[in-house]
Amino acid sequence: MSDFNIDILVVDDEPLQRDILKTILSGEGYLVETASSVDEAIKIVKKTSPRVILTDLKMPEKTGMDLLEEINRMNTSNPPAIIIMTAFGTIASAVEAIKKGAYDYLTKPLDKETVILKIKQAMERQNLLYENLQLKNVLYERFNIDGIVGKSSKMKGLLDTIRKVAPTNATVLILGESGTGKELIARAIHYNSLRKDRPFTPINCASIPENLLESELFGYEAGAFTGATSRKKGLFETTNGGTLFLDEIGDMPLNLQAKLLRVLQDGEVRRLGGKESFKVDIRTIAATHQDLESLIEEGRFREDLYYRLRVVTLRIPPLRERKEDIPLLIDFFLDKYNREFGKAIKGVDTQVLQAFMNYHWPGNVRQLQSVIERAVIMTEGDTIIYDDVKDELTLKQRRLDTLEIDIPDEGLIFEELEKTLLIKAMKKANNVAKKAAELLGMSYKTFWYRWEKYGLKKDDR
């Protein structure tokens, strides 16, 4: 860890040149240090972590190239940008330095305005690299496996499997109800893998129309269809080297399932309208809340794709099956929203905790998070009380309690019950299928499949 930081280190064996450059750059508001040799420069670098080094190429004993190579051997996460100063006759050496990692070079005699411009550009580059590094560190911390909240036996088993599978390139299938955190698990796998510095690209297969989904995934060539005026790279191509997360894979159309299977088998992609395939290096993680084996029986999901995806299957337990994790999750979300909203909520009272433990949480962790967020915003004290959360819990409970189903002694036909629910939902939604699907907690495609399965028409409502 550095004792302090400086902006620029000037390295030159000529005292006058060092002093002139320090004066110029200090006048521009930079914090500048100087060194007369490579050995002295290395000591300063280890102590101060400069963002930019401006070094002469030709110096006694060790050269600017030697300094560059020693900096490279340090292998630090945020190395300085190195600008080489050289006479006109040794430009070839400066170019060689750039090939080895130097940022740029300046020719002597130096021009003041050129020096200032080059330093400014180098500082902007370093600031951008630093911001990207900080963002990556935040992502790595956020999606650290040990940071996933859960100490229940089911979560411990899940996390143990994630630790084993993350460093591999194995295809993963994540199963779980809506709100259980399937994308969180997918990101944790990616950011704990060897691909963590490459893209993580999520796409929801249920939220994009079929024709758009295909072009999003595979891209297209100019003229592939009306409106395709130029080439577009698909997600398989832009995510090359990284991880592609296919959320709600159960809603992917059958023809796209066949294309996905070919990508998984051959590692090759062809853009729409393209004549040649090209190789991609992609790790695929898929997720769904649906029963894929049932979809296979219904002819809506390819069995061969299913077995290709489920190399490793992760089942995320719903919150009602791991209620011992609720106190941990409460503390986690309280800390998150205290920081976000500038609050200092200490916790929840015993009545709230008991209500949470007794509640069935149909929306899983996502619903609990929403309840805590609202409570932190609305509460006026330093403890969340039952009045702060009761409406969030009882409203959803009443909605379920209004559904009363009597099973006669002679039994009932489940298909007739399902058909009735579809019709009632469509009526409640004023004949809007998308809204009816939401009322029943299913995707639009699933709702419409079941509606047509029973031969229903909109007039049947």
PyMOL commands that set and color helices and strands:
alter all, ss='L'
color gray80, all
select helices_A, chain A and resi 15-27+38-48+64-74+88-99+112-142+145-147+153-165+182-191+210-218+235-238+249-251+254-266+292-297+303-309+319-321+323-341+350-358+364-378+386-401+414-428+433-439+444-453+458-460
alter helices_A, ss='H'
color red, helices_A
select strands_A, chain A and resi 8-11+32-35+52-56+81-87+104-108+172-175+200-204+219-220+232-233+243-247+268-269+278-279+283-288+312-315+347-348+383-384
alter strands_A, ss='S'
color yellow, strands_A
deselect
rebuild
show_as cartoon
